[in-house]
Amino acid sequence: MDLSNLKPAKGATKTRKRIGRGEGSGRGGTSTRGHKGAKSRSGYSRQRGFEGGQMPLQRRVPKFGFRPVRRVEYKAVNIGKLQEIAETEKISKITPDVLVKTGIVSSKKHLIKILGKGSLTAKLEVEAHAFSKSAEEAIKSAGGTVIKLQ
């Protein structure tokens, strides 16, 4: 055996279809494209979402809703929950770490806003990213302090 008689293994190579080369090629006439229609034309590419002329789904379904790009999303915690934590954990300082540890907030990454629902009797030092006016007043009237993070 030498370099002059090397050839690929049987079935390793295929001859390509020579389309559009007349009747003698065995693929004359329609050149394997079927008859007429957009798919038989050169340069055809189906547009995304095309449903054969039927009104596409993205045009049938109505548009709705709007999400502001700069919206800041907070996890809401009511002062009633703070009172519960203060009683069960017997602590006077509530931080985001405490809220994560007790399972009220799922992650340290979340921004926390304290809301004014419920009643607060414990004197607490509360750290959060935002406070509603009613929550801030309730904490201060109970003798606590408000610390805004960030």
Phi and psi in radians as a Rosetta constraint file:
Dihedral C 1 N 2 CA 2 C 2 CIRCULARHARMONIC -2.469 0.35
Dihedral N 2 CA 2 C 2 N 3 CIRCULARHARMONIC 3.140 0.35
Dihedral C 2 N 3 CA 3 C 3 CIRCULARHARMONIC -1.089 0.35
Dihedral N 3 CA 3 C 3 N 4 CIRCULARHARMONIC -0.402 0.35
Dihedral C 3 N 4 CA 4 C 4 CIRCULARHARMONIC -1.297 0.35
Dihedral N 4 CA 4 C 4 N 5 CIRCULARHARMONIC -0.373 0.35
Dihedral C 4 N 5 CA 5 C 5 CIRCULARHARMONIC -2.057 0.35
Dihedral N 5 CA 5 C 5 N 6 CIRCULARHARMONIC 0.447 0.35
Dihedral C 5 N 6 CA 6 C 6 CIRCULARHARMONIC -1.369 0.35
Dihedral N 6 CA 6 C 6 N 7 CIRCULARHARMONIC 2.365 0.35
Dihedral C 6 N 7 CA 7 C 7 CIRCULARHARMONIC -2.591 0.35
Dihedral N 7 CA 7 C 7 N 8 CIRCULARHARMONIC 2.736 0.35
Dihedral C 7 N 8 CA 8 C 8 CIRCULARHARMONIC -1.098 0.35
Dihedral N 8 CA 8 C 8 N 9 CIRCULARHARMONIC 2.752 0.35
Dihedral C 8 N 9 CA 9 C 9 CIRCULARHARMONIC -1.079 0.35
Dihedral N 9 CA 9 C 9 N 10 CIRCULARHARMONIC 2.709 0.35
Dihedral C 9 N 10 CA 10 C 10 CIRCULARHARMONIC -1.108 0.35
Dihedral N 10 CA 10 C 10 N 11 CIRCULARHARMONIC 2.228 0.35
Dihedral C 10 N 11 CA 11 C 11 CIRCULARHARMONIC 1.551 0.35
Dihedral N 11 CA 11 C 11 N 12 CIRCULARHARMONIC -0.026 0.35
Dihedral C 11 N 12 CA 12 C 12 CIRCULARHARMONIC -1.382 0.35
Dihedral N 12 CA 12 C 12 N 13 CIRCULARHARMONIC -0.443 0.35
Dihedral C 12 N 13 CA 13 C 13 CIRCULARHARMONIC -2.103 0.35
Dihedral N 13 CA 13 C 13 N 14 CIRCULARHARMONIC 2.650 0.35
Dihedral C 13 N 14 CA 14 C 14 CIRCULARHARMONIC -2.293 0.35
Dihedral N 14 CA 14 C 14 N 15 CIRCULARHARMONIC 2.570 0.35
Dihedral C 14 N 15 CA 15 C 15 CIRCULARHARMONIC -1.465 0.35
Dihedral N 15 CA 15 C 15 N 16 CIRCULARHARMONIC 2.395 0.35
Dihedral C 15 N 16 CA 16 C 16 CIRCULARHARMONIC -1.341 0.35
Dihedral N 16 CA 16 C 16 N 17 CIRCULARHARMONIC 2.706 0.35
Dihedral C 16 N 17 CA 17 C 17 CIRCULARHARMONIC -1.247 0.35
Dihedral N 17 CA 17 C 17 N 18 CIRCULARHARMONIC 2.189 0.35
Dihedral C 17 N 18 CA 18 C 18 CIRCULARHARMONIC -1.706 0.35
Dihedral N 18 CA 18 C 18 N 19 CIRCULARHARMONIC 1.643 0.35
Dihedral C 18 N 19 CA 19 C 19 CIRCULARHARMONIC -1.557 0.35
Dihedral N 19 CA 19 C 19 N 20 CIRCULARHARMONIC 2.494 0.35
Dihedral C 19 N 20 CA 20 C 20 CIRCULARHARMONIC 1.326 0.35
Dihedral N 20 CA 20 C 20 N 21 CIRCULARHARMONIC 0.589 0.35
Dihedral C 20 N 21 CA 21 C 21 CIRCULARHARMONIC -2.058 0.35
Dihedral N 21 CA 21 C 21 N 22 CIRCULARHARMONIC 0.547 0.35
Dihedral C 21 N 22 CA 22 C 22 CIRCULARHARMONIC 1.545 0.35
Dihedral N 22 CA 22 C 22 N 23 CIRCULARHARMONIC 3.120 0.35
Dihedral C 22 N 23 CA 23 C 23 CIRCULARHARMONIC -1.166 0.35
Dihedral N 23 CA 23 C 23 N 24 CIRCULARHARMONIC -0.569 0.35
Dihedral C 23 N 24 CA 24 C 24 CIRCULARHARMONIC -1.130 0.35
Dihedral N 24 CA 24 C 24 N 25 CIRCULARHARMONIC -0.352 0.35
Dihedral C 24 N 25 CA 25 C 25 CIRCULARHARMONIC -1.340 0.35
Dihedral N 25 CA 25 C 25 N 26 CIRCULARHARMONIC -0.231 0.35
Dihedral C 25 N 26 CA 26 C 26 CIRCULARHARMONIC 1.495 0.35
Dihedral N 26 CA 26 C 26 N 27 CIRCULARHARMONIC -0.073 0.35
Dihedral C 26 N 27 CA 27 C 27 CIRCULARHARMONIC -2.236 0.35
Dihedral N 27 CA 27 C 27 N 28 CIRCULARHARMONIC 0.714 0.35
Dihedral C 27 N 28 CA 28 C 28 CIRCULARHARMONIC -1.367 0.35
Dihedral N 28 CA 28 C 28 N 29 CIRCULARHARMONIC -2.996 0.35
Dihedral C 28 N 29 CA 29 C 29 CIRCULARHARMONIC 1.200 0.35
Dihedral N 29 CA 29 C 29 N 30 CIRCULARHARMONIC -1.718 0.35
Dihedral C 29 N 30 CA 30 C 30 CIRCULARHARMONIC -1.590 0.35
Dihedral N 30 CA 30 C 30 N 31 CIRCULARHARMONIC -0.072 0.35
Dihedral C 30 N 31 CA 31 C 31 CIRCULARHARMONIC 0.893 0.35
Dihedral N 31 CA 31 C 31 N 32 CIRCULARHARMONIC 0.870 0.35
Dihedral C 31 N 32 CA 32 C 32 CIRCULARHARMONIC 1.115 0.35
Dihedral N 32 CA 32 C 32 N 33 CIRCULARHARMONIC 0.249 0.35
Dihedral C 32 N 33 CA 33 C 33 CIRCULARHARMONIC -1.761 0.35
Dihedral N 33 CA 33 C 33 N 34 CIRCULARHARMONIC 0.108 0.35
Dihedral C 33 N 34 CA 34 C 34 CIRCULARHARMONIC 1.329 0.35
Dihedral N 34 CA 34 C 34 N 35 CIRCULARHARMONIC -2.790 0.35
Dihedral C 34 N 35 CA 35 C 35 CIRCULARHARMONIC -1.944 0.35
Dihedral N 35 CA 35 C 35 N 36 CIRCULARHARMONIC 2.282 0.35
Dihedral C 35 N 36 CA 36 C 36 CIRCULARHARMONIC 0.813 0.35
Dihedral N 36 CA 36 C 36 N 37 CIRCULARHARMONIC -2.966 0.35
Dihedral C 36 N 37 CA 37 C 37 CIRCULARHARMONIC 1.429 0.35
Dihedral N 37 CA 37 C 37 N 38 CIRCULARHARMONIC 2.902 0.35
Dihedral C 37 N 38 CA 38 C 38 CIRCULARHARMONIC -1.043 0.35
Dihedral N 38 CA 38 C 38 N 39 CIRCULARHARMONIC -0.641 0.35
Dihedral C 38 N 39 CA 39 C 39 CIRCULARHARMONIC -1.195 0.35
Dihedral N 39 CA 39 C 39 N 40 CIRCULARHARMONIC -0.340 0.35
Dihedral C 39 N 40 CA 40 C 40 CIRCULARHARMONIC -1.505 0.35
Dihedral N 40 CA 40 C 40 N 41 CIRCULARHARMONIC -0.212 0.35
Dihedral C 40 N 41 CA 41 C 41 CIRCULARHARMONIC -1.453 0.35
Dihedral N 41 CA 41 C 41 N 42 CIRCULARHARMONIC 2.679 0.35
Dihedral C 41 N 42 CA 42 C 42 CIRCULARHARMONIC -1.289 0.35
Dihedral N 42 CA 42 C 42 N 43 CIRCULARHARMONIC 2.582 0.35
Dihedral C 42 N 43 CA 43 C 43 CIRCULARHARMONIC 1.424 0.35
Dihedral N 43 CA 43 C 43 N 44 CIRCULARHARMONIC 0.111 0.35
Dihedral C 43 N 44 CA 44 C 44 CIRCULARHARMONIC -1.305 0.35
Dihedral N 44 CA 44 C 44 N 45 CIRCULARHARMONIC 2.301 0.35
Dihedral C 44 N 45 CA 45 C 45 CIRCULARHARMONIC -2.521 0.35
Dihedral N 45 CA 45 C 45 N 46 CIRCULARHARMONIC 2.234 0.35
Dihedral C 45 N 46 CA 46 C 46 CIRCULARHARMONIC -1.178 0.35
Dihedral N 46 CA 46 C 46 N 47 CIRCULARHARMONIC 2.307 0.35
Dihedral C 46 N 47 CA 47 C 47 CIRCULARHARMONIC -1.300 0.35
Dihedral N 47 CA 47 C 47 N 48 CIRCULARHARMONIC 2.608 0.35
Dihedral C 47 N 48 CA 48 C 48 CIRCULARHARMONIC -1.083 0.35
Dihedral N 48 CA 48 C 48 N 49 CIRCULARHARMONIC 2.346 0.35
Dihedral C 48 N 49 CA 49 C 49 CIRCULARHARMONIC 1.466 0.35
Dihedral N 49 CA 49 C 49 N 50 CIRCULARHARMONIC 0.060 0.35
Dihedral C 49 N 50 CA 50 C 50 CIRCULARHARMONIC -1.230 0.35
Dihedral N 50 CA 50 C 50 N 51 CIRCULARHARMONIC 2.314 0.35
Dihedral C 50 N 51 CA 51 C 51 CIRCULARHARMONIC -2.140 0.35
Dihedral N 51 CA 51 C 51 N 52 CIRCULARHARMONIC 0.693 0.35
Dihedral C 51 N 52 CA 52 C 52 CIRCULARHARMONIC 1.251 0.35
Dihedral N 52 CA 52 C 52 N 53 CIRCULARHARMONIC 0.458 0.35
Dihedral C 52 N 53 CA 53 C 53 CIRCULARHARMONIC 1.709 0.35
Dihedral N 53 CA 53 C 53 N 54 CIRCULARHARMONIC -0.324 0.35
Dihedral C 53 N 54 CA 54 C 54 CIRCULARHARMONIC -1.171 0.35
Dihedral N 54 CA 54 C 54 N 55 CIRCULARHARMONIC 2.617 0.35
Dihedral C 54 N 55 CA 55 C 55 CIRCULARHARMONIC -1.059 0.35
Dihedral N 55 CA 55 C 55 N 56 CIRCULARHARMONIC 2.101 0.35
Dihedral C 55 N 56 CA 56 C 56 CIRCULARHARMONIC -1.115 0.35
Dihedral N 56 CA 56 C 56 N 57 CIRCULARHARMONIC 2.688 0.35
Dihedral C 56 N 57 CA 57 C 57 CIRCULARHARMONIC -0.960 0.35
Dihedral N 57 CA 57 C 57 N 58 CIRCULARHARMONIC -0.768 0.35
Dihedral C 57 N 58 CA 58 C 58 CIRCULARHARMONIC -1.175 0.35
Dihedral N 58 CA 58 C 58 N 59 CIRCULARHARMONIC -0.244 0.35
Dihedral C 58 N 59 CA 59 C 59 CIRCULARHARMONIC -1.747 0.35
Dihedral N 59 CA 59 C 59 N 60 CIRCULARHARMONIC -0.372 0.35
Dihedral C 59 N 60 CA 60 C 60 CIRCULARHARMONIC -1.337 0.35
Dihedral N 60 CA 60 C 60 N 61 CIRCULARHARMONIC -0.612 0.35
Dihedral C 60 N 61 CA 61 C 61 CIRCULARHARMONIC -1.452 0.35
Dihedral N 61 CA 61 C 61 N 62 CIRCULARHARMONIC 2.308 0.35
Dihedral C 61 N 62 CA 62 C 62 CIRCULARHARMONIC -1.222 0.35
Dihedral N 62 CA 62 C 62 N 63 CIRCULARHARMONIC 2.668 0.35
Dihedral C 62 N 63 CA 63 C 63 CIRCULARHARMONIC -1.486 0.35
Dihedral N 63 CA 63 C 63 N 64 CIRCULARHARMONIC 2.478 0.35
Dihedral C 63 N 64 CA 64 C 64 CIRCULARHARMONIC -2.777 0.35
Dihedral N 64 CA 64 C 64 N 65 CIRCULARHARMONIC 2.767 0.35
Dihedral C 64 N 65 CA 65 C 65 CIRCULARHARMONIC 1.540 0.35
Dihedral N 65 CA 65 C 65 N 66 CIRCULARHARMONIC 2.819 0.35
Dihedral C 65 N 66 CA 66 C 66 CIRCULARHARMONIC -2.749 0.35
Dihedral N 66 CA 66 C 66 N 67 CIRCULARHARMONIC 2.344 0.35
Dihedral C 66 N 67 CA 67 C 67 CIRCULARHARMONIC -2.095 0.35
Dihedral N 67 CA 67 C 67 N 68 CIRCULARHARMONIC 1.907 0.35
Dihedral C 67 N 68 CA 68 C 68 CIRCULARHARMONIC -1.086 0.35
Dihedral N 68 CA 68 C 68 N 69 CIRCULARHARMONIC 2.411 0.35
Dihedral C 68 N 69 CA 69 C 69 CIRCULARHARMONIC -1.167 0.35
Dihedral N 69 CA 69 C 69 N 70 CIRCULARHARMONIC -0.701 0.35
Dihedral C 69 N 70 CA 70 C 70 CIRCULARHARMONIC -1.645 0.35
Dihedral N 70 CA 70 C 70 N 71 CIRCULARHARMONIC 0.295 0.35
Dihedral C 70 N 71 CA 71 C 71 CIRCULARHARMONIC -1.176 0.35
Dihedral N 71 CA 71 C 71 N 72 CIRCULARHARMONIC 2.335 0.35
Dihedral C 71 N 72 CA 72 C 72 CIRCULARHARMONIC -1.769 0.35
Dihedral N 72 CA 72 C 72 N 73 CIRCULARHARMONIC 2.172 0.35
Dihedral C 72 N 73 CA 73 C 73 CIRCULARHARMONIC -1.836 0.35
Dihedral N 73 CA 73 C 73 N 74 CIRCULARHARMONIC 2.211 0.35
Dihedral C 73 N 74 CA 74 C 74 CIRCULARHARMONIC -1.941 0.35
Dihedral N 74 CA 74 C 74 N 75 CIRCULARHARMONIC 2.654 0.35
Dihedral C 74 N 75 CA 75 C 75 CIRCULARHARMONIC -1.571 0.35
Dihedral N 75 CA 75 C 75 N 76 CIRCULARHARMONIC 2.146 0.35
Dihedral C 75 N 76 CA 76 C 76 CIRCULARHARMONIC -1.509 0.35
Dihedral N 76 CA 76 C 76 N 77 CIRCULARHARMONIC 2.328 0.35
Dihedral C 76 N 77 CA 77 C 77 CIRCULARHARMONIC -2.305 0.35
Dihedral N 77 CA 77 C 77 N 78 CIRCULARHARMONIC 2.186 0.35
Dihedral C 77 N 78 CA 78 C 78 CIRCULARHARMONIC -1.494 0.35
Dihedral N 78 CA 78 C 78 N 79 CIRCULARHARMONIC 2.697 0.35
Dihedral C 78 N 79 CA 79 C 79 CIRCULARHARMONIC -1.163 0.35
Dihedral N 79 CA 79 C 79 N 80 CIRCULARHARMONIC -0.403 0.35
Dihedral C 79 N 80 CA 80 C 80 CIRCULARHARMONIC -1.058 0.35
Dihedral N 80 CA 80 C 80 N 81 CIRCULARHARMONIC -0.696 0.35
Dihedral C 80 N 81 CA 81 C 81 CIRCULARHARMONIC -1.157 0.35
Dihedral N 81 CA 81 C 81 N 82 CIRCULARHARMONIC -0.668 0.35
Dihedral C 81 N 82 CA 82 C 82 CIRCULARHARMONIC -1.082 0.35
Dihedral N 82 CA 82 C 82 N 83 CIRCULARHARMONIC -0.685 0.35
Dihedral C 82 N 83 CA 83 C 83 CIRCULARHARMONIC -1.091 0.35
Dihedral N 83 CA 83 C 83 N 84 CIRCULARHARMONIC -0.761 0.35
Dihedral C 83 N 84 CA 84 C 84 CIRCULARHARMONIC -1.061 0.35
Dihedral N 84 CA 84 C 84 N 85 CIRCULARHARMONIC -0.789 0.35
Dihedral C 84 N 85 CA 85 C 85 CIRCULARHARMONIC -1.079 0.35
Dihedral N 85 CA 85 C 85 N 86 CIRCULARHARMONIC -0.790 0.35
Dihedral C 85 N 86 CA 86 C 86 CIRCULARHARMONIC -1.038 0.35
Dihedral N 86 CA 86 C 86 N 87 CIRCULARHARMONIC -0.670 0.35
Dihedral C 86 N 87 CA 87 C 87 CIRCULARHARMONIC -1.293 0.35
Dihedral N 87 CA 87 C 87 N 88 CIRCULARHARMONIC -0.800 0.35
Dihedral C 87 N 88 CA 88 C 88 CIRCULARHARMONIC -1.298 0.35
Dihedral N 88 CA 88 C 88 N 89 CIRCULARHARMONIC -0.747 0.35
Dihedral C 88 N 89 CA 89 C 89 CIRCULARHARMONIC -1.519 0.35
Dihedral N 89 CA 89 C 89 N 90 CIRCULARHARMONIC -0.259 0.35
Dihedral C 89 N 90 CA 90 C 90 CIRCULARHARMONIC 0.962 0.35
Dihedral N 90 CA 90 C 90 N 91 CIRCULARHARMONIC 0.965 0.35
Dihedral C 90 N 91 CA 91 C 91 CIRCULARHARMONIC -2.210 0.35
Dihedral N 91 CA 91 C 91 N 92 CIRCULARHARMONIC 2.756 0.35
Dihedral C 91 N 92 CA 92 C 92 CIRCULARHARMONIC -2.006 0.35
Dihedral N 92 CA 92 C 92 N 93 CIRCULARHARMONIC -0.115 0.35
Dihedral C 92 N 93 CA 93 C 93 CIRCULARHARMONIC -2.104 0.35
Dihedral N 93 CA 93 C 93 N 94 CIRCULARHARMONIC 2.122 0.35
Dihedral C 93 N 94 CA 94 C 94 CIRCULARHARMONIC -1.937 0.35
Dihedral N 94 CA 94 C 94 N 95 CIRCULARHARMONIC 2.095 0.35
Dihedral C 94 N 95 CA 95 C 95 CIRCULARHARMONIC -2.109 0.35
Dihedral N 95 CA 95 C 95 N 96 CIRCULARHARMONIC 2.940 0.35
Dihedral C 95 N 96 CA 96 C 96 CIRCULARHARMONIC -0.992 0.35
Dihedral N 96 CA 96 C 96 N 97 CIRCULARHARMONIC -0.587 0.35
Dihedral C 96 N 97 CA 97 C 97 CIRCULARHARMONIC -1.094 0.35
Dihedral N 97 CA 97 C 97 N 98 CIRCULARHARMONIC -0.690 0.35
Dihedral C 97 N 98 CA 98 C 98 CIRCULARHARMONIC -1.138 0.35
Dihedral N 98 CA 98 C 98 N 99 CIRCULARHARMONIC -0.732 0.35
Dihedral C 98 N 99 CA 99 C 99 CIRCULARHARMONIC -1.137 0.35
Dihedral N 99 CA 99 C 99 N 100 CIRCULARHARMONIC -0.623 0.35
Dihedral C 99 N 100 CA 100 C 100 CIRCULARHARMONIC -1.220 0.35
Dihedral N 100 CA 100 C 100 N 101 CIRCULARHARMONIC -0.758 0.35
Dihedral C 100 N 101 CA 101 C 101 CIRCULARHARMONIC -1.080 0.35
Dihedral N 101 CA 101 C 101 N 102 CIRCULARHARMONIC -0.672 0.35
Dihedral C 101 N 102 CA 102 C 102 CIRCULARHARMONIC -1.417 0.35
Dihedral N 102 CA 102 C 102 N 103 CIRCULARHARMONIC -0.154 0.35
Dihedral C 102 N 103 CA 103 C 103 CIRCULARHARMONIC 1.534 0.35
Dihedral N 103 CA 103 C 103 N 104 CIRCULARHARMONIC 0.171 0.35
Dihedral C 103 N 104 CA 104 C 104 CIRCULARHARMONIC -1.337 0.35
Dihedral N 104 CA 104 C 104 N 105 CIRCULARHARMONIC -0.655 0.35
Dihedral C 104 N 105 CA 105 C 105 CIRCULARHARMONIC -2.015 0.35
Dihedral N 105 CA 105 C 105 N 106 CIRCULARHARMONIC 2.394 0.35
Dihedral C 105 N 106 CA 106 C 106 CIRCULARHARMONIC -1.425 0.35
Dihedral N 106 CA 106 C 106 N 107 CIRCULARHARMONIC -0.395 0.35
Dihedral C 106 N 107 CA 107 C 107 CIRCULARHARMONIC -2.568 0.35
Dihedral N 107 CA 107 C 107 N 108 CIRCULARHARMONIC 2.655 0.35
Dihedral C 107 N 108 CA 108 C 108 CIRCULARHARMONIC -1.180 0.35
Dihedral N 108 CA 108 C 108 N 109 CIRCULARHARMONIC -0.388 0.35
Dihedral C 108 N 109 CA 109 C 109 CIRCULARHARMONIC -1.206 0.35
Dihedral N 109 CA 109 C 109 N 110 CIRCULARHARMONIC -0.448 0.35
Dihedral C 109 N 110 CA 110 C 110 CIRCULARHARMONIC -1.206 0.35
Dihedral N 110 CA 110 C 110 N 111 CIRCULARHARMONIC 2.507 0.35
Dihedral C 110 N 111 CA 111 C 111 CIRCULARHARMONIC -1.454 0.35
Dihedral N 111 CA 111 C 111 N 112 CIRCULARHARMONIC 2.473 0.35
Dihedral C 111 N 112 CA 112 C 112 CIRCULARHARMONIC -2.039 0.35
Dihedral N 112 CA 112 C 112 N 113 CIRCULARHARMONIC 2.344 0.35
Dihedral C 112 N 113 CA 113 C 113 CIRCULARHARMONIC -2.132 0.35
Dihedral N 113 CA 113 C 113 N 114 CIRCULARHARMONIC 2.272 0.35
Dihedral C 113 N 114 CA 114 C 114 CIRCULARHARMONIC -1.621 0.35
Dihedral N 114 CA 114 C 114 N 115 CIRCULARHARMONIC 2.217 0.35
Dihedral C 114 N 115 CA 115 C 115 CIRCULARHARMONIC -1.935 0.35
Dihedral N 115 CA 115 C 115 N 116 CIRCULARHARMONIC 2.835 0.35
Dihedral C 115 N 116 CA 116 C 116 CIRCULARHARMONIC -1.608 0.35
Dihedral N 116 CA 116 C 116 N 117 CIRCULARHARMONIC 0.292 0.35
Dihedral C 116 N 117 CA 117 C 117 CIRCULARHARMONIC -1.383 0.35
Dihedral N 117 CA 117 C 117 N 118 CIRCULARHARMONIC 2.336 0.35
Dihedral C 117 N 118 CA 118 C 118 CIRCULARHARMONIC 1.779 0.35
Dihedral N 118 CA 118 C 118 N 119 CIRCULARHARMONIC -3.072 0.35
Dihedral C 118 N 119 CA 119 C 119 CIRCULARHARMONIC -2.148 0.35
Dihedral N 119 CA 119 C 119 N 120 CIRCULARHARMONIC 2.618 0.35
Dihedral C 119 N 120 CA 120 C 120 CIRCULARHARMONIC -2.241 0.35
Dihedral N 120 CA 120 C 120 N 121 CIRCULARHARMONIC 2.158 0.35
Dihedral C 120 N 121 CA 121 C 121 CIRCULARHARMONIC -2.010 0.35
Dihedral N 121 CA 121 C 121 N 122 CIRCULARHARMONIC -0.419 0.35
Dihedral C 121 N 122 CA 122 C 122 CIRCULARHARMONIC -1.312 0.35
Dihedral N 122 CA 122 C 122 N 123 CIRCULARHARMONIC 2.527 0.35
Dihedral C 122 N 123 CA 123 C 123 CIRCULARHARMONIC -1.455 0.35
Dihedral N 123 CA 123 C 123 N 124 CIRCULARHARMONIC 1.876 0.35
Dihedral C 123 N 124 CA 124 C 124 CIRCULARHARMONIC -2.119 0.35
Dihedral N 124 CA 124 C 124 N 125 CIRCULARHARMONIC 2.606 0.35
Dihedral C 124 N 125 CA 125 C 125 CIRCULARHARMONIC -1.839 0.35
Dihedral N 125 CA 125 C 125 N 126 CIRCULARHARMONIC 1.950 0.35
Dihedral C 125 N 126 CA 126 C 126 CIRCULARHARMONIC -1.941 0.35
Dihedral N 126 CA 126 C 126 N 127 CIRCULARHARMONIC 2.225 0.35
Dihedral C 126 N 127 CA 127 C 127 CIRCULARHARMONIC -1.907 0.35
Dihedral N 127 CA 127 C 127 N 128 CIRCULARHARMONIC 2.181 0.35
Dihedral C 127 N 128 CA 128 C 128 CIRCULARHARMONIC -2.731 0.35
Dihedral N 128 CA 128 C 128 N 129 CIRCULARHARMONIC 3.006 0.35
Dihedral C 128 N 129 CA 129 C 129 CIRCULARHARMONIC -1.453 0.35
Dihedral N 129 CA 129 C 129 N 130 CIRCULARHARMONIC -0.468 0.35
Dihedral C 129 N 130 CA 130 C 130 CIRCULARHARMONIC -2.695 0.35
Dihedral N 130 CA 130 C 130 N 131 CIRCULARHARMONIC 2.710 0.35
Dihedral C 130 N 131 CA 131 C 131 CIRCULARHARMONIC -2.379 0.35
Dihedral N 131 CA 131 C 131 N 132 CIRCULARHARMONIC 2.479 0.35
Dihedral C 131 N 132 CA 132 C 132 CIRCULARHARMONIC -1.383 0.35
Dihedral N 132 CA 132 C 132 N 133 CIRCULARHARMONIC 2.785 0.35
Dihedral C 132 N 133 CA 133 C 133 CIRCULARHARMONIC -1.035 0.35
Dihedral N 133 CA 133 C 133 N 134 CIRCULARHARMONIC -0.763 0.35
Dihedral C 133 N 134 CA 134 C 134 CIRCULARHARMONIC -1.141 0.35
Dihedral N 134 CA 134 C 134 N 135 CIRCULARHARMONIC -0.639 0.35
Dihedral C 134 N 135 CA 135 C 135 CIRCULARHARMONIC -1.201 0.35
Dihedral N 135 CA 135 C 135 N 136 CIRCULARHARMONIC -0.748 0.35
Dihedral C 135 N 136 CA 136 C 136 CIRCULARHARMONIC -1.069 0.35
Dihedral N 136 CA 136 C 136 N 137 CIRCULARHARMONIC -0.768 0.35
Dihedral C 136 N 137 CA 137 C 137 CIRCULARHARMONIC -1.123 0.35
Dihedral N 137 CA 137 C 137 N 138 CIRCULARHARMONIC -0.735 0.35
Dihedral C 137 N 138 CA 138 C 138 CIRCULARHARMONIC -1.108 0.35
Dihedral N 138 CA 138 C 138 N 139 CIRCULARHARMONIC -0.740 0.35
Dihedral C 138 N 139 CA 139 C 139 CIRCULARHARMONIC -1.146 0.35
Dihedral N 139 CA 139 C 139 N 140 CIRCULARHARMONIC -0.776 0.35
Dihedral C 139 N 140 CA 140 C 140 CIRCULARHARMONIC -1.195 0.35
Dihedral N 140 CA 140 C 140 N 141 CIRCULARHARMONIC -0.647 0.35
Dihedral C 140 N 141 CA 141 C 141 CIRCULARHARMONIC -1.215 0.35
Dihedral N 141 CA 141 C 141 N 142 CIRCULARHARMONIC -0.438 0.35
Dihedral C 141 N 142 CA 142 C 142 CIRCULARHARMONIC -1.445 0.35
Dihedral N 142 CA 142 C 142 N 143 CIRCULARHARMONIC -0.017 0.35
Dihedral C 142 N 143 CA 143 C 143 CIRCULARHARMONIC 1.626 0.35
Dihedral N 143 CA 143 C 143 N 144 CIRCULARHARMONIC 0.165 0.35
Dihedral C 143 N 144 CA 144 C 144 CIRCULARHARMONIC -1.601 0.35
Dihedral N 144 CA 144 C 144 N 145 CIRCULARHARMONIC -3.130 0.35
Dihedral C 144 N 145 CA 145 C 145 CIRCULARHARMONIC -2.183 0.35
Dihedral N 145 CA 145 C 145 N 146 CIRCULARHARMONIC 2.669 0.35
Dihedral C 145 N 146 CA 146 C 146 CIRCULARHARMONIC -2.001 0.35
Dihedral N 146 CA 146 C 146 N 147 CIRCULARHARMONIC 2.214 0.35
Dihedral C 146 N 147 CA 147 C 147 CIRCULARHARMONIC -2.141 0.35
Dihedral N 147 CA 147 C 147 N 148 CIRCULARHARMONIC 2.055 0.35
Dihedral C 147 N 148 CA 148 C 148 CIRCULARHARMONIC -1.584 0.35
Dihedral N 148 CA 148 C 148 N 149 CIRCULARHARMONIC 2.168 0.35
Dihedral C 148 N 149 CA 149 C 149 CIRCULARHARMONIC -1.526 0.35
Dihedral N 149 CA 149 C 149 N 150 CIRCULARHARMONIC 2.782 0.35
